[in-house]
């Protein structure tokens, strides 16, 4: 028996453990800050055997494994929710923390009620009433039974086998996602819901979690790396380091990479932009220790965010388990109007389907409208799909993608399109000409409205950058709007190119001079205020308009601050006006 601690819907990983604590050396040092912004007494009040019970979409947001890890470290027996965000759910299973889907429990119990759980029977008992919960698939139950995924690395337990066996003997059509997984699994076909053991093509990690991966690696009985040539490590979150603890974590990462001959980038830019410029090719299956790894779908690669346990297992074995996602198909037609951007398109889509509308799904984009979108547009779209819960995002590889590959000196591994008879869970037809400038209001990415409905909201800071909108095309848009004008008094306008190559190109084109002359603050390539732990962190009551990826409560600083998301054009116009504005207003 254990007590219930109750939480509402859409509890995100920033609220479970805030970004300013993520680079602490150990989980034990982080755990006292669990749920700090939601329930400051939680860490001291919770006891081993207690339960967290939540509404829908628990654990949305980042792939940071620190979120389930601090709950487990505090002794939480299980998290029970109406639904979970995919990456949190997977991370919890992999570290041995039970996560249970039960649609009824949250609405019928109170905080402090005593709860009893029979995991293998799928039975929960509270106040004498019994609830039946969704049983875990055999693969996931086996991982929990052995105490987590890492137990099998030291030979303590036998790893359960893949369940990826086609249900029908006759060959069936496959989606792009299914084809990439089938190739990586060495199977002729797979279908949604199968669990396949796959060989990974590439593994990316950054300074947000790599120090924890290294710590786990060093505790293995037989530590080794399956294929160092597949590993790419990138310091991008807090660079230059902002504290002695950050410096120590980054030094650990730097030293390990050097000792093991791992491809290592520092000061080169945000991880996903660096990967797109230097590594990603069509047809690959890529694990990235960051939730926005789905950006790689812009080049027809299956990128998906994972935690550090997943990453460690793949690093040591070269393989992992993947549940084949169902696919949502988005057929694009027409063209975006002048003054409307891909950022507006993807925010519109997220607003339409909701923050968990694509949970554990692949979002596939195709149609003649796709050909009108640049690579920068495509990266922006795919990058943000995780904010609808997507496992991955994928686009058909066309001449635009092939030209980008050629420009960067790479060849595709394989270019896939969905079969004519592929099964899609839902199909959306989108006329690009109907999209208008969009703003996502606090505190959820799906809380979208036409930008004109947020006009006049006073701002303290504007941010143009991030893996979503820090490319040269975005800087050109911003520079064209602000040229000859000034940033509004008392407004801080941060401009952060997504990579060194973008920075150098912007310098060559004179864009940085334009921003500096206008009064903007131009920063080195990094994640900056987007993740709320370094540059430009906002204070209590302050408002930020941002091209970053998230606007969760406390995401960019103080828990009582406010973040609006918008395109590069809207952000720049707002910086000039000192309030939310569209480009045609300046």
N, C-alpha and C positions, 0 to 999 in steps of 0.2 A: 504493500500500500504506500501511496505517496500523495502529497498535496498537489493541487492544480494551481498553476500560475497562468492567468488567462490574458490573451492578447487579441487585438482586432485584426482586420484584413490588411493585406499589403505591407506587412512588416518586412522591411528590407534589410539587407546585410549591413548597411551603414548604421542602422538602428540597433542591430544585434551587437556589433562591435565597430566603433567609429574608426575612420581611417587614420587618425592621429596615433592610434595604438598599434597599428598593424605591423610596424617595423620593430616593435619590441622583440627581443631575442627569443623569448619562449612564450608558449600558450599560458603557462602559469603566471607570467607577468601581465598578461592581457586580461585574464578572466575576471578580475575584480571590476572591470569596466563594462561588463556585459549588460546590455539593455540600459546603459547609463542615461540616455536621453528619454527613455520611456518609463523606466521604473528604477530610480536611483538606489533603491533598497534591494533590488533583486539579487545581486551577487552575494550579499551578506545574509539574505533571508532563505535562499534556496538550499535544500539539503539533499544529500544523495538519495535517489529513489523518487524524487519529485518529478512532476510532469509539466511540460509546456503545452497548452492547448490554445489553438489559434483559429482564426477565420480563414478565408481564402488567400491563396498566393503567398504563403509564408516563405520568407527567405529570398524574395525577389532581389534582383540587382547583381552584384558582383559575384565572381567565381571564387572569391576569397574563402579558403577552407577554414580560416580563423573563426568564421561564424559558427558552424556546427562544433568546432573544436573547443571553443570556450564553454559551450553548453555541456558538452561531455565532460570537460575538466571540472565543472562545478557539480557533477554528479547527476545531471538530468537523466532520467531513465529512458524517456522517449519524448518525441515531439509529435503531437496529434493535431492535425489540421484538416480543414475541408479540402484544401489542395495546397501543393507546394510548387515553388519555382523549381525548374528542372535541375539547375546546377547545385543548389543547396541540397536537394533531395539526393542526388547522386553522391555528393561529397559526404553527406551524413552516413549513407550506406557504407561507403568506402572506409570510413574511420570507425565503423561499428556502433554508430548511434541510431537506434531504431526511429524511423519516421513512418507514421501511420496515417492513412487517409480515412477519415470518418466524417461524413457529411452532417450528422446530427449533433454530435457531442457539444460543440462550442456553444450552440444556442440554448442548451438545456442544463448547463452546469454553471457553477459559480466559482470564483477564485477561492481557494482554500478548501474546496471539497476534496474528499479522499477518493483516490482512483486506484483501480487494480487492472493490470493488463496481462493477458495471456497471448503473447505475440504469435506463436505458431498456430494457435486456434483462431486467431483473429477476433478475440473477445475482449471488450472493455467493460468494466463494471464501476458505476458511480452511483452512490446513494441507493444501492439495491437494485438499480436498473441496469440491464445488460444491453450493450451496443455491439453490433457486428461491424467490423471494419474491413477494409479491403486488404486481402492477403497479398504479401509480396510475391513476385515471381520467384521461382526456385533459385535462380542464379543469385538474386539479391539476398534471399534468405540464407543461402549458403555462405555468402560473404559475412553477413552478420553473425552467423553461427561460429565462424572461425575467428571472430574478433576483429574483423576488418580485412581489407585487401592485402595489406603488407604482411600479414601472418604467413601467407603462402610463399613469400620471397625467401623466408628462412627455412622453408620446408616443414613448418609446424603443422600445416594443414594441406590437404589436397584441393587444388582449385577445381571448381565445378566446370564442366565442359560447356561449350557453346550450345545454344538451343536453336541456332539458325538453320532450320530445316524447312524448306518450302512446303507449305500446306498442300499445294496441289502438284501433282506430278507433271501436268502439262505446263509448258513454259508460259509465263505471263509477262505482260509489259511492265517495265520498271521506270520509276522516276530517276532524275539525276542523282538524288541522294542515295537511292537504292543501288544504282549502278556503281557508284564510288565505293560504297560499303562492300558490295559483292566482290569487286576487284580486290579490295584490301583484305577480304576474308578468304580469297581463293575459291569462291563459290560461283556457280553459274547464275544464281538468282537468290534474292532475299525479298522479304515483304515487310511492311510495317508491323512492328510488334516483335519480330524476331530479335534474339540476342546473339550477336556474332562476335567471335574472337577475331580481331583484325590486327594486321601489321601496320604500324604508323609510318607515314612518309616523313614527317617532320615534327619536332617538338620545340615549342617556343615558351620561354619563361622570362619574367621580369623581376625587378627588385621588390615588388609587392609581396611576394611569397617565397622566392627562391631560397632565402636563408633558412626557412623551415624545411624545405625539401632537402637541403644539404644536411641539416641536423638529423633528419630521419635516415638519410643515406648512411651517415657515419655510424649509426646504431645497428646496421644490418650485420649479420654474421659473415656474409660473403658479398661485400659491396663490389659492384662492377657496372660498367656501362655497356649496353648491348651494341650501340653504334653511335659513337661520338659525333660522326659527321651529320647526323640528323638533328643534333641539338643546336639551338640558337638562344643565347641569353642576352638580354638587353636591359640596361639600367636606364629607366625613363621616368619613374614616378617622382622621386625626390632627387633631382640633380640640378646643381650641386647639392650634396647632402646638407640637411638642415639641423642636424644634431649629432652628438657623439654616438648615440644608439644607431642612427641611420648610417653613419659612417662605418660603424663596426659591421653592420649587416651587409653593406655594399662591399666592404673589404673581404668579407667571407666569400661572397659571390665571385669577386674578382680573382681571389687566390685559387679558389676551386676550379674556375674556368681555365686558368693558366696551367694548373697542375694536370688537368685532364684534357687539355687541348680542345676545349669547347669554343665554338665561334662566339665571340663576345663583342658587344657594342656598348659603348659608354659615351654619352654626349652626342649621339647621332640622331636622336629623335624618339618619338613615341613608338612603342614596339610594333604596332600594326602597320604604321606607315613604313617603318624600316623593313618589315617583312615583305610588304607589297613591292617595295622598290628593289629588293635584293634576293628574295627566296621563293615566294609562292608561285606555283605553276598549276595549270588546270589539271583536274583529275586526282589531285593529292588528297589524302586524309590527314589532317593536321590537328594535333592537340595543342592548345595554348593555355597557359596558366593565367588567363585573363578572359573575362566574359565576352569581350567584344571581338574575339577571334573569328566570329562569324563574318567579319569584314572580308575574309579571303574568298568568299563566294563571288565577289566581283570579278574574280579571275577563274571562276568555275571550279574552285577547290572547296572541299568539305572541311571548313574550319569550325571547331567547337571548343568552348571554354571548359576547363577542368580545374580541379583543385590540386594541391601539391601532392596528396597521396596518389591520385590518378597519374600525375606527372612522374612521380618517382617510380611507380610500377612500370610505366611505359619506358622510362629511361633505362631501367634495369633489364627488362624482358624484351623490349622492342614491340610489345603487343599490349592490347587492352580489350575490354569488353565494350560493346556498343549496342544499345537498343536501337533498332532501325526506326526512324521517325516516320510518321505519316507526313504527307506534303500538302501544303496550301499553295495553290497556283495563282499568281497574279499576272494577268494578261494586260500589258500596257499598250495603249494606242495613242496616236497623236503626238503632240509636243507640248512641253511646258511653255507658258507664255513668258514674255519678257518680264523680269522682276520677280519671277517665281523660280524656286530652286529645288533640287532633289531633297534637300532638308525639309522643305515644306511638304513634299510628297510623302516621305516616310513618316513624318509626324502625323499627317492626315490618315495614313494607313493604320498606325498604332492607335490613333483616336477611334478609328472605325471598329477595329477588332478587339481592342482592350489590352490591358497590361499582361494578361495571361491568355490572350486569344490565340496565340500560337504555341502555347506551352508544350514542350517536347515535340514540336513539329519542325519540319523544314519549310522555309518560305522560299518558293521558287518564282523567279521573275523571267518573263519571256514576252514575245509579241513585238510587232513592228515599232512600237514606241520605245522599246529598249535601245534600239539602234541610234536614237537621237540623244542618248545620254552619254556623257563623257565618262572616262574612268574615274575621275574625281566624284562625279555624281553617283556612280555605281558603288564605290567604296562607302560613301556617306549612307546610302540606302542599306546595304548589307550590314554595315557596322552597327546600325541602330536596331536591327531586327530582334536582338536579344531583349530589347525593352518591351517586346510583345511576348516574351517568354520563349522565343524560338531556340531550338537546338542548333540550327545552322541556317544560313541563307545561301542561295545558289542562283547564278545567272548563266544563261546559255552563252557560250564563248562565240563571239562574232568577230568581225574585222577590227572593231575598236579594241577589243581585248587582245587580239593577236598583234596589232600594231604596238600596244603597250609592252607586250612581252618582247617583241623584236627590239624595241627602243632600249630595253633593259637587258638585252643579251641572253634571253632564256627561251627554251622550247617547252611546249606542253608535254605533260606525262600522258594525258588522254583527255580528249574533249567529248563530253557526254551531253546528249539531249534526252529529254523524256520520250518514251515510246508513245505512239498514238493511242495505244490501249492502256497506258499507265493509269493507275487509280489515284485520283486526287481526293482528299477529304472535303475540300471545298475549292471552288474556282471564283475568283474575283476579276471582273473586267473594269479597268480603270482608264478613263479618258484623261490624259495628262493636261489637256487644255482647260479642264474644270478645276484644277488645283489652284488655290490662292495662298498668299502668305499666311503662315500659321504661327501661333505662339502656344507653347505648352506651359500652363500655369502651375504654380506650386500645388501640391508637392508630388505629383505623379506625371510621368511622361505621357500617359494617355489622356491627361486633362487638357485637351487641346481646344482652342477656339480660333476663329479667324483673327489675324493680328489686329484688325481694326477694332475688335471688341476689347482690346487691352490698351489702347492708346491712352497716353497721359499718365500711366503708372510711373511714379518717380523712381529713379534708379541711383544707386551709389557706385556701381561698378559694371563694366561691360567686358566680356571676354571673347576674343576671336582667336580660336585655336582648337586643339584637341585632335584625337584620331578621327573624329567625325567631320571636322570642318577647318582643318589647319593646313590645307594644301594650297599650292600656288594659285589655283583658280579662285579659292576663297579670299586670299589676300588681294588678288586683283580686284575682286568685287568690292571689298572694303575700301581699298585705296582709291578707286574711282569715285566712290561716294564722298569720302572725307577730304579729297584733294582740294586745297585752298580754303578749308574750313578748320574749325577748332573743336576740340573736345569740350563739352560743357563744363563750366566751373564746378568744382567739388565732385566731379565724376572721374573715376580711375578707369582708363581704357587699356586693358592688357592685350597685346598682340603677340601670339606665340606660334611661330611656324612649327609644323608637325615634324620636320626633320631638318638635318643640316643641309641637305640638297635643296629643300624648299627655301630655307633661309638664304642660301647663297644665290638662288635664282631671284628671290625677291630683292636682294641687295643689288644684283646686276640690273634689274628692271627699274630700280629707284623707288620701289614700293616702301621700303623701310624708311627712307628719307621722308616720304609723304606722311607716313604715320607719325614719325618723330616730330616733324614740323607742326603737325596738328595737336601735339601734346599727348600722344599715346605713349605707353610704356612698352617697349619692344623687349621681349625676354628670349632666353635661349630655348631651343627645342626641348620640350618635356611635357608631362601631363598637366602641370600647373594647377590652377584652381579647380579644374575639372574633378579632381579626386579629393580636394579639400584638406590637404595635409601640408601644402607648402605655398608657393607664391599666390598672393592675392586672396587669401582666406578672408571671408567676410565676417563682420561682427554682429552682435545682437541687434535685431531690427533692421539690418541692412538688406538691400535688394540688389541682386545680380541678374543681368540678362546675358545669356551665354550660348555659344555654339557647342558647348560640352555635351556629354552624353546623358546626364541624369540631373534631375531636380528634386531628389528626395529631401525630406526634412533633415537639415544639418549636413547635407552632402558637401556644401562648399564652405563650411565653417560652423558658426554658432547654430545650435539647434533651433533657435528662434530667428533665423534669417530666411530669406525667400529667394528662390531661383526660378527664373523664366527661361525657357529654351526657345531659340529662334534661329533663323538663317543668318549668314554672314552679313547680308544686306540690312536686315532688321536690327541686328546687334549694332552695326556701325552707325546707322541712322539714330538709334537710341542714345549712343554715346555722344553724338553731336547735340541732340535735343535735351539730354538730361532726363528723359522720360521715354517710355516705350513709344517708338515711332517707326513708320515705314519709310523706305528710301525716297518715295515720291514727296515726302514732307520736308526734305532738306535740300 
